[in-house]
């Protein structure tokens, strides 16, 4: 059997080395105080002062540290050793209090004993998860009673089309829980860079996401679809006009009903 986690982790270790300091992530501006958070998540979560926030699949921590700048008590988690190592370095350099843990989502209960007011995840995370049911239960178990889970993610329909609006036959709306192998060439932060490596993804439809969350006793308070994307080419923070009139992002707010 393929070790999907190992293969994908190796890819993200390589990607992280390219992403650090890249124009895409606007790290120089971040170092000067710019937030890397977008309006969707800022408006949804509101005042996070002194709230304990768990950021799943945090990459190298820019969004995590942006929440800390808003006075949240943050813990960031990622399975890339390179990403977590650099996130720790950034936290110390900028003197922004934060805790970072090297772990994949599914092993997190073995290395973290805590509970949180907010669990957060965003932009390009779902298709690296092999089981939404396990993911949703882990989210619930890390939330305090009445705690909030918030996610904002690329809409599943987005994966069916390339940036010009043409149907891309290599992608799927949903893979039915089956892993899809693809060869990665380049990275979204630098498409020109020479990197070629296998990766395994899972495509999850919107219904599968909501079903997993509700099955874990998370009460859905809102599901919002957006006709734009923050990451459709150009600057990562620039909203590009959609090439076709379909939803490009969606967000979910859910509450721990246990």
Buried (B, 14 or more C-beta within 10 A) or exposed (E): EEEBBEBBBBBBBBBBBBBBEBEBBBBEEBEEEBBBBBEBBBEBBEEBEEBBBBBBBBBBBBBBBBBBBBEBBBBBBBBBEBBBBBBBBBBEEBEBEBBBBBBBBBBBEEEBEEBBBBBBBBBEBBBBBBBBBBBBBBBBBBBBEEBBBBBBBBBBBBBBBEBEEEEEEEBBBBBEEEEBEEEBEBBBBBEEBEBEBBBBBBBBBBEBBBBBBBEBBBBBEEBEEBEEBBBBEEEBBEBBEBBEEBBBBBBBBBBBBB
